[in-house]
Amino acid sequence: MRPDVDELQTRLAERFPGAAIEVGDDSHLHAGHAGAAGGAGHFRVRLVSERFAGLGTVARHRLVYDAVHDWMPQRIHALVIDARTPAEAS
């Protein structure tokens, strides 16, 4: 039921063209957790994009959540997000 890493990576790449994107599946760390019981995944995402310039943390996270809102909470239970500009990442 949960998306695989490649599927999530593709979805984010469509929303953040040219961004450096790393996706990790941490679902195995949450086995037995109520949110994992239905098959939804726990992921960590690192995005480096100019699109985050001038935005605070909450606004950056909203952009990421907007990209996957239709997958939550049925396919994705939780996201750990690290969203930076290229200048912040270097």
C-alpha positions as a Markdown table, in Angstrom:
| # | Residue | x | y | z |
|---|---|---|---|---|
| 1 | Met | 0.0 | 0.0 | 0.0 |
| 2 | Arg | 2.8 | 2.5 | 0.8 |
| 3 | Pro | 4.7 | 4.0 | -2.1 |
| 4 | Asp | 8.2 | 2.7 | -2.7 |
| 5 | Val | 11.2 | 5.0 | -2.5 |
| 6 | Asp | 11.3 | 5.4 | -6.3 |
| 7 | Glu | 7.6 | 6.3 | -6.5 |
| 8 | Leu | 8.0 | 9.0 | -3.8 |
| 9 | Gln | 11.2 | 10.3 | -5.4 |
| 10 | Thr | 9.4 | 10.6 | -8.8 |
| 11 | Arg | 6.5 | 12.4 | -7.3 |
| 12 | Leu | 8.8 | 14.9 | -5.6 |
| 13 | Ala | 10.9 | 15.4 | -8.7 |
| 14 | Glu | 7.7 | 16.3 | -10.6 |
| 15 | Arg | 6.9 | 19.0 | -8.0 |
| 16 | Phe | 10.5 | 20.2 | -7.5 |
| 17 | Pro | 12.2 | 20.1 | -10.9 |
| 18 | Gly | 16.0 | 20.4 | -10.7 |
| 19 | Ala | 16.0 | 19.7 | -7.0 |
| 20 | Ala | 18.5 | 17.4 | -5.3 |
| 21 | Ile | 16.2 | 14.8 | -3.6 |
| 22 | Glu | 17.0 | 11.9 | -1.3 |
| 23 | Val | 14.3 | 9.6 | 0.0 |
| 24 | Gly | 14.6 | 7.0 | 2.7 |
| 25 | Asp | 12.1 | 4.5 | 3.9 |
| 26 | Asp | 12.1 | 4.2 | 7.7 |
| 27 | Ser | 8.9 | 2.1 | 7.8 |
| 28 | His | 10.8 | -0.9 | 9.3 |
| 29 | Leu | 11.7 | 1.2 | 12.3 |
| 30 | His | 8.0 | 1.7 | 13.1 |
| 31 | Ala | 6.8 | -1.9 | 12.9 |
| 32 | Gly | 3.9 | -2.3 | 15.4 |
| 33 | His | 3.2 | 1.4 | 15.4 |
| 34 | Ala | -0.5 | 2.2 | 15.0 |
| 35 | Gly | 0.1 | 4.3 | 11.9 |
| 36 | Ala | 2.1 | 1.4 | 10.3 |
| 37 | Ala | -0.6 | -1.2 | 11.0 |
| 38 | Gly | -2.6 | -0.2 | 7.9 |
| 39 | Gly | 0.5 | -0.4 | 5.6 |
| 40 | Ala | 1.2 | 3.4 | 5.4 |
| 41 | Gly | 4.9 | 4.3 | 5.3 |
| 42 | His | 7.3 | 6.4 | 7.3 |
| 43 | Phe | 9.8 | 8.3 | 5.1 |
| 44 | Arg | 12.6 | 10.8 | 5.4 |
| 45 | Val | 13.0 | 13.3 | 2.6 |
| 46 | Arg | 15.9 | 15.7 | 1.9 |
| 47 | Leu | 15.2 | 18.3 | -0.7 |
| 48 | Val | 17.6 | 21.0 | -1.9 |
| 49 | Ser | 15.8 | 23.5 | -4.1 |
| 50 | Glu | 15.9 | 27.2 | -5.0 |
| 51 | Arg | 12.1 | 27.1 | -4.5 |
| 52 | Phe | 12.7 | 27.3 | -0.8 |
| 53 | Ala | 14.5 | 30.6 | -0.9 |
| 54 | Gly | 12.8 | 33.2 | 1.3 |
| 55 | Leu | 10.5 | 30.7 | 2.9 |
| 56 | Gly | 10.4 | 29.6 | 6.5 |
| 57 | Thr | 10.4 | 26.0 | 7.7 |
| 58 | Val | 6.6 | 25.7 | 7.9 |
| 59 | Ala | 6.1 | 27.1 | 4.4 |
| 60 | Arg | 8.8 | 24.7 | 3.0 |
| 61 | His | 7.2 | 21.7 | 4.7 |
| 62 | Arg | 3.8 | 22.7 | 3.3 |
| 63 | Leu | 5.2 | 22.6 | -0.2 |
| 64 | Val | 6.4 | 19.1 | 0.4 |
| 65 | Tyr | 3.2 | 17.9 | 2.0 |
| 66 | Asp | 1.2 | 19.5 | -0.9 |
| 67 | Ala | 3.2 | 17.2 | -3.3 |
| 68 | Val | 1.9 | 14.1 | -1.5 |
| 69 | His | -1.3 | 15.2 | 0.2 |
| 70 | Asp | -3.3 | 12.6 | -1.7 |
| 71 | Trp | -1.2 | 9.8 | -0.3 |
| 72 | Met | -1.7 | 10.8 | 3.3 |
| 73 | Pro | -2.6 | 9.1 | 5.6 |
| 74 | Gln | -3.5 | 5.9 | 3.6 |
| 75 | Arg | -0.1 | 5.4 | 1.9 |
| 76 | Ile | 2.2 | 7.8 | 3.9 |
| 77 | His | 1.8 | 8.0 | 7.6 |
| 78 | Ala | 4.8 | 10.2 | 8.4 |
| 79 | Leu | 7.5 | 12.3 | 6.7 |
| 80 | Val | 10.6 | 13.7 | 8.2 |
| 81 | Ile | 11.5 | 16.6 | 6.0 |
| 82 | Asp | 14.8 | 18.4 | 5.5 |
| 83 | Ala | 14.1 | 21.2 | 3.0 |
| 84 | Arg | 17.0 | 23.6 | 2.2 |
| 85 | Thr | 18.2 | 26.0 | -0.4 |
| 86 | Pro | 21.4 | 25.2 | -2.3 |
| 87 | Ala | 23.2 | 27.9 | -0.3 |
| 88 | Glu | 22.0 | 26.4 | 3.0 |
| 89 | Ala | 23.1 | 22.9 | 1.8 |
| 90 | Ser | 26.6 | 23.8 | 1.0 |
